[in-house]
Amino acid sequence: MLPNFSYVRPNSLSEAVRRVAGGGTIHAGGTDLLGCLRDGVFTTDKIVSLQALDDLRGIRQNESGLSIGALTTLSEIADHRVVQYSFPALAQGAAAAASPQIRNQGTIGGNICQRPRCWYFRGDFHCLRKGGDRCYAVDGENEFHCILGGSGCYIVHPSDTAPALIALDAQIRIVGPKGKRTVPAESFFVLPAKDPTIETVLQPGEIVTEILLPPMRQLRSSYRKVRARGAWDFALAGVALAIRFDHDRAVEWVRVVLSGVAPIPWRAQAAERKLLGRRLQGATISEAAVASTDGAAPLSQNAYKVDMVQGVVEESLLAMA
């Protein structure tokens, strides 16, 4: 049952910031918000809807690259011809999220800011992420939890667009009570070792307004997701790749970012080092795939993710080659 709350619909971004800073909870697409409230994941006395802020919608191309408003839906991103052509990893990540109905309603801003899908966090457990003193996944049902970056809390980040944004060197523009700031997508997400109660660097009252993608000439990218069902399911493992080749077809710039295996979109830097300066050939690809799980520490029921990650990285690199 939903709790009682007030609902406000600001007509300007400055008013929205003021309302959120006063203790409001942001409503963008709302595909996860109402479920969280109904299930008691968190509570709020006030919901601040951004639906009237048309400046936060749309995809715009200019000499600085591509600007995507935070209220742009996942369907719009997946279907946009410029995104498909110049930033295919993002188009594929948006298309892989959830179901068609949710993609039609869910926004890019909401997708990167959504709360974890861990069944302990979403259930009746006062876990570490809710301010408790333990992560119940450690000794519990943990087949879908993380193998990298856990450090006390073993959630996995649920977004399919966030790994692509990191791979594409995106920037995230934020507005709050203290003004505007821009954060690299790679720095936007917070590991449990730093603070197990939050997922992003957003401060009270701050709102994501825009995603900025720099022009990346000659860049090839992709996103591959492994899941149990063909739709409305989260990644068991996945990888966003972005690679630029030199004139000899050797890798001169690369990002390998994993999904479904860490509390944040996980940049596999050991795999990147295996690829830099080399051509995408059999031995190089195999070495990079193995290196993609460097530092993995599986829990009792999710060691299968190590092989799964290595397999999906190898498949994606072979396809890129």
Helices and strands as residue ranges (DSSP letters): E 6-8, H 13-21, E 25-27, H 33-39, E 46-49, G 54-56, E 59-62, E 65-69, H 74-79, H 81-86, H 88-96, H 100-105, H 108-113, G 128-130, H 161-167, E 171-176, E 179-184, H 185-188, E 207-213, E 219-226, E 237-245, E 251-259, E 266-267, H 269-275, H 282-291, H 304-320
